[in-house]
Amino acid sequence: MNHSFFQSVYDVVRLIPCGRVTSYGAIAEYLGSRGSARMVGWAMNASHTEVVNLPAHRVVNRIGMLTGKRHFGAQGIMEQLLNNEGIEIVDDQIVNFEKHFWNPITELRITNDPQTP
């Protein structure tokens, strides 16, 4: 596994605001590795045993499904963490996914653009 890529994934995940979610693919695209959503998934899987203070529950698949839920230990933990942030889940799917979606490409470009007043 590419440790520096994993670290870059974790750096992006730490920036996801409370009450928002992003996808594996959006992270990969932001990192310049479009098509590497699976590798982002591997990084997220590894994060459960190696990284502290990472809001991994905020990373879902491209349609808002809680595909990584089994990596949170007890059943329902990922859903509960998202519920605690005001995100409603029905049948492992985020309700109003578009409303909660945080795209690092647009959000971080705006925030980190030195030309922005």
Backbone as ProteinMPNN parsed JSONL, in Angstrom:
{"seq_chain_A": "MNHSFFQSVYDVVRLIPCGRVTSYGAIAEYLGSRGSARMVGWAMNASHTEVVNLPAHRVVNRIGMLTGKRHFGAQGIMEQLLNNEGIEIVDDQIVNFEKHFWNPITELRITNDPQTP", "coords_chain_A": {"N_chain_A": [[0.835, -1.187, 0.0], [0.384, 2.303, -0.561], [1.779, 4.424, 1.498], [2.068, 7.251, 1.644], [-0.004, 8.105, -0.018], [-2.181, 7.144, 1.439], [-1.891, 8.738, 3.732], [-2.398, 11.236, 2.618], [-5.08, 10.886, 1.953], [-6.148, 10.689, 4.544], [-5.586, 13.248, 5.459], [-7.358, 14.792, 3.932], [-9.823, 13.716, 4.762], [-9.913, 14.539, 7.413], [-10.69, 17.141, 7.091], [-13.352, 17.199, 6.436], [-16.344, 18.679, 7.18], [-18.349, 18.602, 10.189], [-21.494, 17.032, 10.002], [-21.519, 16.76, 7.303], [-20.746, 14.807, 4.375], [-18.563, 12.874, 2.253], [-17.409, 11.204, -0.745], [-15.602, 8.179, -1.618], [-14.627, 8.32, -4.212], [-14.683, 11.095, -4.716], [-12.706, 12.015, -3.011], [-10.482, 10.681, -4.104], [-10.416, 11.868, -6.664], [-9.925, 14.549, -5.962], [-7.348, 14.264, -4.989], [-5.988, 13.907, -7.289], [-6.084, 11.428, -8.425], [-8.074, 10.233, -10.022], [-10.397, 7.64, -10.452], [-9.366, 6.009, -8.571], [-10.899, 5.246, -6.404], [-11.241, 2.858, -5.027], [-8.745, 2.488, -3.849], [-8.761, 4.583, -2.051], [-10.742, 3.582, -0.425], [-9.352, 1.385, 0.638], [-7.487, 2.765, 2.156], [-9.214, 3.941, 4.002], [-10.202, 1.647, 5.26], [-7.866, 0.755, 6.519], [-7.53, 2.81, 8.287], [-9.053, 2.42, 10.546], [-7.649, 0.968, 12.367], [-5.238, 2.212, 12.606], [-5.23, 5.028, 12.699], [-5.966, 7.813, 14.697], [-8.65, 9.937, 15.778], [-9.989, 10.398, 13.318], [-12.537, 11.264, 11.203], [-13.881, 8.965, 9.912], [-16.395, 7.978, 9.457], [-17.671, 9.791, 7.881], [-17.217, 9.273, 5.256], [-18.513, 7.881, 2.422], [-20.081, 5.79, -0.127], [-20.47, 6.604, -3.674], [-23.176, 7.066, -4.022], [-24.178, 7.585, -1.579], [-24.393, 5.442, 0.169], [-23.773, 3.507, 3.114], [-21.245, 1.964, 2.882], [-18.919, 1.246, 4.216], [-19.593, 0.453, 6.73], [-19.244, -1.918, 8.216], [-16.726, -1.845, 9.246], [-16.674, -0.454, 11.568], [-16.916, -1.756, 13.923], [-19.206, -2.589, 16.268], [-22.558, -3.23, 15.18], [-24.338, -0.686, 13.514], [-22.898, 1.534, 14.385], [-21.615, 3.398, 12.613], [-23.854, 4.555, 11.391], [-25.075, 5.675, 13.667], [-23.15, 7.587, 14.439], [-23.315, 9.341, 12.264], [-26.018, 10.076, 12.464], [-25.861, 11.465, 14.889], [-24.726, 13.771, 13.983], [-26.708, 14.984, 12.654], [-27.499, 13.801, 10.292], [-29.699, 11.951, 8.449], [-30.421, 8.51, 8.091], [-31.65, 5.904, 6.088], [-32.23, 2.579, 5.614], [-29.443, 2.047, 5.32], [-28.704, 4.165, 3.686], [-27.965, 7.54, 2.966], [-30.243, 10.068, 3.579], [-31.355, 12.644, 1.477], [-28.817, 12.982, 0.232], [-27.384, 14.695, -1.542], [-27.657, 17.176, -0.327], [-26.034, 16.94, 1.915], [-23.594, 16.382, 0.867], [-20.161, 16.897, 0.567], [-17.84, 18.267, -1.426], [-14.532, 17.937, -1.942], [-13.057, 19.052, -4.02], [-14.361, 21.402, -4.879], [-14.957, 22.692, -2.441], [-12.495, 22.902, -1.026], [-10.905, 24.207, -2.847], [-12.086, 26.707, -3.021], [-11.832, 27.556, -0.35], [-9.035, 27.473, 0.013], [-7.948, 29.046, -1.96], [-5.701, 31.467, -2.828], [-6.368, 33.752, -4.183], [-8.904, 34.382, -3.498], [-10.851, 36.742, -1.854]], "CA_chain_A": [[0.0, 0.0, 0.0], [1.114, 3.551, -0.664], [1.565, 5.121, 2.761], [1.873, 8.684, 1.455], [-1.355, 8.284, -0.545], [-3.081, 6.956, 2.572], [-1.789, 9.932, 4.573], [-3.109, 12.31, 1.905], [-6.51, 10.603, 2.14], [-6.494, 11.043, 5.923], [-5.548, 14.71, 5.566], [-8.613, 15.295, 3.363], [-10.931, 13.269, 5.608], [-9.931, 15.39, 8.614], [-11.263, 18.441, 6.738], [-14.796, 17.084, 6.186], [-17.049, 19.303, 8.313], [-19.404, 17.889, 10.904], [-22.78, 17.123, 9.331], [-21.309, 16.639, 5.864], [-20.107, 13.559, 3.963], [-18.0, 12.851, 0.913], [-17.294, 9.845, -1.273], [-14.27, 7.674, -1.907], [-14.252, 8.843, -5.516], [-14.431, 12.536, -4.629], [-11.386, 12.156, -2.39], [-9.495, 10.259, -5.104], [-10.332, 12.899, -7.698], [-9.261, 15.709, -5.363], [-5.928, 13.952, -4.86], [-5.404, 13.731, -8.616], [-6.064, 9.995, -8.727], [-9.412, 9.837, -10.461], [-10.449, 6.212, -10.731], [-8.729, 5.278, -7.468], [-11.805, 5.204, -5.251], [-10.976, 1.632, -4.268], [-7.551, 2.711, -3.034], [-9.226, 5.413, -0.932], [-11.416, 2.625, 0.445], [-8.322, 0.63, 1.373], [-6.95, 3.68, 3.164], [-10.209, 4.081, 5.056], [-10.208, 0.389, 6.016], [-6.675, 0.746, 7.368], [-7.616, 3.887, 9.28], [-9.763, 1.978, 11.753], [-6.703, 0.393, 13.321], [-3.981, 2.95, 12.626], [-5.338, 6.479, 12.787], [-6.894, 8.308, 15.717], [-9.332, 11.199, 15.488], [-10.311, 10.525, 11.901], [-13.984, 11.089, 11.053], [-14.061, 8.014, 8.808], [-17.827, 7.762, 9.227], [-18.137, 10.787, 6.919], [-16.867, 8.846, 3.894], [-19.492, 6.898, 1.958], [-19.908, 5.567, -1.56], [-20.885, 7.705, -4.561], [-24.623, 7.316, -3.96], [-24.558, 7.829, -0.191], [-24.579, 4.21, 0.944], [-22.791, 3.288, 4.174], [-20.561, 0.735, 2.479], [-17.842, 0.914, 5.14], [-20.155, 0.329, 8.085], [-18.783, -3.105, 8.951], [-15.411, -1.572, 9.821], [-16.833, 0.362, 12.762], [-17.127, -2.606, 15.09], [-20.59, -2.973, 16.527], [-23.545, -2.877, 14.165], [-25.04, 0.576, 13.68], [-22.048, 2.623, 14.893], [-21.453, 4.423, 11.582], [-25.136, 5.237, 11.284], [-25.285, 6.48, 14.868], [-22.255, 8.743, 14.362], [-23.892, 10.271, 11.293], [-27.249, 10.598, 13.085], [-25.449, 12.442, 15.901], [-24.351, 14.998, 13.276], [-27.895, 15.493, 11.984], [-27.685, 13.15, 8.995], [-30.675, 10.866, 8.542], [-30.094, 7.309, 7.326], [-32.725, 4.929, 5.932], [-31.735, 1.391, 4.908], [-28.017, 2.257, 5.04], [-28.579, 5.201, 2.652], [-28.133, 8.896, 3.471], [-31.402, 10.793, 3.052], [-30.907, 13.943, 0.95], [-27.365, 12.878, 0.083], [-26.854, 15.882, -2.214], [-27.642, 18.261, 0.655], [-24.951, 16.71, 2.871], [-22.363, 16.051, 0.165], [-19.041, 17.851, 0.628], [-16.913, 17.945, -2.508], [-13.262, 18.602, -1.636], [-12.561, 19.81, -5.176], [-14.917, 22.752, -4.865], [-14.899, 23.278, -1.102], [-11.131, 23.248, -0.641], [-10.379, 25.191, -3.809], [-12.622, 28.001, -2.603], [-11.252, 27.884, 0.938], [-7.58, 27.612, -0.028], [-7.534, 29.849, -3.107], [-5.133, 32.717, -2.339], [-6.968, 34.869, -4.903], [-10.222, 34.646, -2.921], [-10.739, 37.786, -0.793]], "C_chain_A": [[0.882, 1.253, 0.0], [0.822, 4.401, 0.564], [1.321, 6.615, 2.546], [0.49, 8.982, 0.864], [-2.361, 8.157, 0.596], [-3.069, 8.204, 3.461], [-2.506, 11.107, 3.93], [-4.611, 12.134, 2.038], [-6.929, 11.053, 3.54], [-6.502, 12.558, 6.12], [-6.842, 15.328, 5.036], [-9.784, 14.945, 4.28], [-11.033, 14.132, 6.867], [-10.593, 16.742, 8.35], [-12.773, 18.397, 6.493], [-15.531, 17.664, 7.394], [-18.092, 18.367, 8.941], [-20.721, 18.107, 10.17], [-22.693, 17.043, 7.816], [-20.64, 15.292, 5.594], [-19.494, 13.744, 2.585], [-17.86, 11.398, 0.485], [-15.827, 9.477, -1.498], [-13.759, 8.281, -3.213], [-13.935, 10.324, -5.5], [-13.074, 12.807, -4.004], [-10.302, 11.798, -3.406], [-9.311, 11.332, -6.171], [-9.622, 14.147, -7.174], [-7.752, 15.498, -5.283], [-5.248, 13.713, -6.204], [-5.307, 12.294, -9.048], [-7.447, 9.512, -9.11], [-9.395, 8.37, -10.874], [-9.83, 5.364, -9.633], [-9.597, 5.24, -6.217], [-11.549, 3.97, -4.395], [-9.756, 1.794, -3.363], [-7.881, 3.614, -1.842], [-9.957, 4.518, 0.071], [-10.435, 1.806, 1.261], [-7.715, 1.5, 2.475], [-7.93, 3.821, 4.33], [-10.295, 2.808, 5.897], [-9.033, 0.335, 6.978], [-6.776, 1.768, 8.494], [-8.243, 3.436, 10.588], [-8.833, 1.367, 12.792], [-5.458, 1.245, 13.491], [-4.098, 4.437, 12.941], [-6.346, 6.864, 13.867], [-7.487, 9.63, 15.26], [-9.559, 11.43, 13.996], [-11.809, 10.288, 11.739], [-14.329, 10.202, 9.854], [-15.527, 7.763, 8.488], [-18.395, 8.735, 8.203], [-17.789, 10.451, 5.476], [-17.772, 7.683, 3.505], [-19.277, 6.65, 0.46], [-20.563, 6.678, -2.373], [-22.381, 7.985, -4.566], [-25.119, 7.476, -2.519], [-24.844, 6.6, 0.64], [-23.444, 4.059, 1.961], [-22.037, 1.987, 3.922], [-19.457, 0.327, 3.444], [-18.302, 0.613, 6.543], [-19.616, -0.855, 8.871], [-17.43, -2.894, 9.629], [-15.48, -0.745, 11.102], [-17.086, -0.465, 14.019], [-18.571, -3.017, 15.209], [-21.528, -2.468, 15.43], [-24.208, -1.542, 14.502], [-24.183, 1.751, 14.134], [-21.904, 3.742, 13.866], [-22.734, 5.239, 11.443], [-25.377, 6.152, 12.479], [-24.409, 7.73, 14.86], [-22.8, 9.794, 13.401], [-25.187, 10.889, 11.831], [-26.917, 11.682, 14.106], [-25.073, 13.784, 15.28], [-25.518, 15.558, 12.461], [-28.155, 14.898, 10.615], [-28.604, 11.952, 9.18], [-30.284, 9.738, 7.598], [-31.328, 6.419, 7.272], [-32.175, 3.791, 5.081], [-30.304, 1.577, 4.417], [-27.75, 3.298, 3.955], [-28.817, 6.563, 3.29], [-29.326, 9.548, 2.775], [-30.917, 12.187, 2.653], [-29.387, 14.014, 0.831], [-26.762, 14.148, -0.517], [-26.723, 17.062, -1.251], [-26.433, 18.15, 1.582], [-23.594, 16.509, 2.201], [-21.371, 17.208, 0.2], [-18.032, 17.43, -0.422], [-15.598, 18.668, -2.261], [-12.723, 19.428, -2.799], [-13.087, 21.243, -5.148], [-14.754, 23.419, -3.506], [-13.488, 23.715, -0.724], [-10.502, 24.241, -1.6], [-10.84, 26.582, -3.404], [-11.928, 28.462, -1.315], [-9.774, 28.208, 0.837], [-7.073, 28.46, -1.184], [-7.0, 31.197, -2.61], [-5.72, 33.948, -3.033], [-8.339, 35.245, -4.343], [-10.076, 35.675, -1.811], [-11.2, 37.285, 0.556]], "O_chain_A": [[2.0, 1.234, 0.514], [-0.238, 5.019, 0.668], [0.452, 7.192, 3.201], [-0.123, 9.994, 1.205], [-3.285, 8.963, 0.708], [-4.125, 8.67, 3.891], [-3.154, 11.892, 4.622], [-5.34, 13.11, 2.214], [-7.949, 11.723, 3.699], [-7.33, 13.087, 6.861], [-7.363, 16.278, 5.62], [-10.64, 15.789, 4.543], [-12.137, 14.42, 7.33], [-11.014, 17.416, 9.29], [-13.406, 19.444, 6.356], [-15.354, 17.183, 8.513], [-18.629, 17.472, 8.288], [-21.033, 19.226, 9.762], [-23.692, 17.239, 7.124], [-20.035, 14.707, 6.492], [-19.86, 14.657, 1.845], [-18.152, 10.48, 1.25], [-14.947, 10.336, -1.558], [-12.605, 8.701, -3.306], [-13.019, 10.77, -6.191], [-12.368, 13.725, -4.42], [-9.32, 12.525, -3.553], [-8.184, 11.665, -6.537], [-8.803, 14.734, -7.88], [-6.974, 16.431, -5.483], [-4.07, 13.357, -6.254], [-4.53, 11.966, -9.945], [-7.934, 8.509, -8.59], [-8.48, 7.921, -11.566], [-9.773, 4.14, -9.747], [-9.082, 5.205, -5.099], [-11.634, 4.036, -3.169], [-9.74, 1.291, -2.24], [-7.341, 3.429, -0.751], [-9.802, 4.684, 1.281], [-10.661, 1.56, 2.446], [-7.464, 1.029, 3.585], [-7.53, 3.821, 5.495], [-10.446, 2.883, 7.116], [-9.186, -0.084, 8.125], [-6.162, 1.592, 9.546], [-7.978, 4.026, 11.635], [-9.192, 1.262, 13.965], [-4.69, 1.027, 14.429], [-3.133, 5.039, 13.41], [-7.441, 6.306, 13.936], [-6.893, 10.348, 14.454], [-9.344, 12.53, 13.486], [-12.304, 9.221, 12.102], [-14.983, 10.641, 8.908], [-15.862, 7.376, 7.369], [-19.5, 8.521, 7.703], [-18.037, 11.25, 4.572], [-17.795, 6.644, 4.165], [-18.384, 7.243, -0.145], [-21.15, 7.597, -1.802], [-22.813, 9.026, -5.06], [-26.324, 7.501, -2.268], [-25.466, 6.692, 1.698], [-22.303, 4.437, 1.695], [-22.183, 1.022, 4.673], [-19.093, -0.848, 3.483], [-17.483, 0.525, 7.458], [-19.543, -0.786, 10.098], [-17.037, -3.68, 10.49], [-14.445, -0.377, 11.658], [-17.434, 0.084, 15.064], [-19.1, -3.717, 14.345], [-21.305, -1.412, 14.838], [-24.592, -1.305, 15.647], [-24.694, 2.864, 14.258], [-22.054, 4.915, 14.209], [-22.694, 6.468, 11.384], [-25.835, 7.283, 12.314], [-24.866, 8.811, 15.229], [-22.755, 10.99, 13.686], [-25.421, 12.087, 11.669], [-27.607, 12.699, 14.184], [-25.094, 14.813, 15.956], [-25.344, 16.489, 11.674], [-28.955, 15.438, 9.851], [-28.32, 11.052, 9.971], [-29.871, 9.971, 6.462], [-31.982, 6.201, 8.292], [-31.71, 4.012, 3.963], [-29.989, 1.304, 3.259], [-26.67, 3.306, 3.365], [-29.758, 6.731, 4.066], [-29.407, 9.576, 1.547], [-30.168, 12.83, 3.389], [-28.757, 14.976, 1.27], [-25.73, 14.623, -0.041], [-25.784, 17.852, -1.354], [-25.872, 19.167, 1.99], [-22.564, 16.469, 2.875], [-21.716, 18.35, -0.101], [-17.435, 16.358, -0.322], [-15.547, 19.894, -2.358], [-12.004, 20.403, -2.582], [-12.331, 22.188, -5.369], [-14.441, 24.608, -3.44], [-13.308, 24.793, -0.158], [-9.65, 25.036, -1.2], [-10.058, 27.532, -3.443], [-11.495, 29.61, -1.207], [-9.299, 29.126, 1.506], [-5.861, 28.578, -1.365], [-7.752, 31.985, -2.036], [-5.585, 35.063, -2.53], [-8.877, 36.302, -4.672], [-9.254, 35.496, -0.913], [-11.169, 38.031, 1.534]]}, "name": "protein", "num_of_chains": 1, "seq": "MNHSFFQSVYDVVRLIPCGRVTSYGAIAEYLGSRGSARMVGWAMNASHTEVVNLPAHRVVNRIGMLTGKRHFGAQGIMEQLLNNEGIEIVDDQIVNFEKHFWNPITELRITNDPQTP"}
